[in-house]
Amino acid sequence: MVIKVLLTVIFLAVMIGVGVYTRKQASSVDGFVLGGRAVGPWLTAFAFGTSYFSAVVFVGYAGQFGWKYGLSSTWIGIGNAVIGSLLAWLLLGRRTKLMTQHIESRTMPDFFGTRYSDQGLRVAASIIAFVFLIPYTAGVYKGISTLFEMGFGIPYEYCVVIMAILTAVYVILGGYKATAMNDFIQGIIMLFGIVAVIVAVIAAQGGLSEAVSKLSELPADGSTVPGSGGFTWLFGPDPWGLLGVVVLTSLGTMGLPQMVGKFYSITDESAIRRGTIISTIFAFVVAGGCYFLGGFGRLYDPVVANGKIAFDSIVPAMLVTLPDVLIALVVLLVLSASMSTLASLVLTSSSTMTLDLIYRDKKSLPGEVEEGAIDDIVSEKIERRKVVVMRVLIMFFIAISLLIALNPPTFIAQLMGISWGALAGAFLAPFMLGLYSRNITRASVWACFIWGVGLTVVNMLLGNPINPINCGAIAMVGGFPVVWIVSLFTKKLPKNLVDVIFECYK
């Protein structure tokens, strides 16, 4: 226990120290939200990866899908690396950086408002982002607290509150730069931690071949026939269900505000090329490792409550028998992953509410003259006021998500399905197509917002007749035909407006 407590205290002290160190760079809106748009490739790549993979993946997804699909769940990690990281950087990195800088966009809702010249879209997008990032945050809290309860014996409620306070402190102090620097430190811990844990868990089962042999002999649920489970098959016992999870967890990153925002802040195009390689390697190790580890979950005994398996207890059950030093490393691994994701989520939510709802400035496109320009002194005061409001909203957002985390309505994976389905279902298609096509219309963006949020909410209100995971995947993929078809039959944006916006690619 002394080792676990000591390592955790040192880790948390470093996180707070980084917040104090970077506080001077967080005095302006650009500094607080985007790190001054001058964050290098290593920090950006690690920020992208650590925001992507949190306790939600390590505890919730790896446990539930490892139990369901066996070793084939490793495909989810591979999909995350190839689609969610490599493809996301290739398709969005350069174009997002250039266009958002050109139109002076600081948030994803701001992008929709300026790119499609409709401030109503900006308001709607900010509300969608704020509301549906809350269940995501609650899922992260639940994941880390489950591990803390296992490693330290601290009640779940105390873990959640401590996590919230510590994350709030360093984000409020240092903004995005503090988050990015801490993400780099946390990412290194995650890389070493996941490798060490996999080696230890497999060794405890008698080695890789022995563990795979045990898994191959397990029967399917409800059967007594040895080997009928298919938990070592190439695509597992349910290939289509597996595909739905791959789509949700991989494609979704391209439509999430806290993920896309990383491309706003990177320094230049050469940094994007290097960041692409770094981020993809990171995803292969961390995501691939998490799901590979989860694939052996059936070799352990999870908690069963009311006749149902508590999926969020599967990974803790695998780890509880490890030596104390490794448990301490696991706690740091999940703490690192979770705090980085939480920081990204609360920063995204507070900046969106502040810049896109409370202080919704009238935007001018490059080359246009701003009306009623204000002097530098007044402008500086307004900038400082915005940063103060963002800091207050960080506390407000954390408080709301805490209430949900203390009374979680479902398993982590289902919380994530709801959050990612609504957000990426609404934002992915109009954002990506808006970077490439001049023909996307305002009406098509509104249609996609209604499609993504509507499908997710209606499914939830009907008691989830479609599994939230599959529903989220349908919402994301379906957004593309919705935007394309509606754009064919609705009024196009003025050509001169679109020409000005697309000048950035010349």
ABEGO torsion letter per residue (X at the ends): XAAAAAAAAAAAAAAAAAAAAAAAAAABAAAAAAGGGABBAAAAAAAAAAAABBAAAAAAAAAAAAAAAEAAAAAAAAAAAAAAAAAAAAAAAAAAAAAAAAAGBABAAAAAAAAAGBAAAAAAAAAAAAAAAAAAAAAAAAAAAAAAAAAAGBBAAAAAAAAAAAAAAAAAAAEAAAAAAAAAAAAAAAAAAAAAAAAAAAAAAGEAAAAAAAAAABBBBGBABBGAAGAABAAEABAAAAAAAAAAAAAAAAABAAAAAAAAABABAAAAAAAAAAAAAAAAAAAAAAAAAAAAAAABBBBBBGGBBBAAAAAAAAAAABBAAAAAAAAAAAAAAAAAAAAAAAAAAAAAAAAAAABBBBBBBBGBBBBGBBBAAAAAAAAAAAAAAAAAAAAAAAAAAAAAAABBABBAAAAAAAAAAAAAAAAAAAAAAAAABAABBAAAAAAAAAAAAAAAAAAAAAGGABBAAAAAAAAAAAAAAAAAAAAAABBBBBAAAAAAAAAAAX
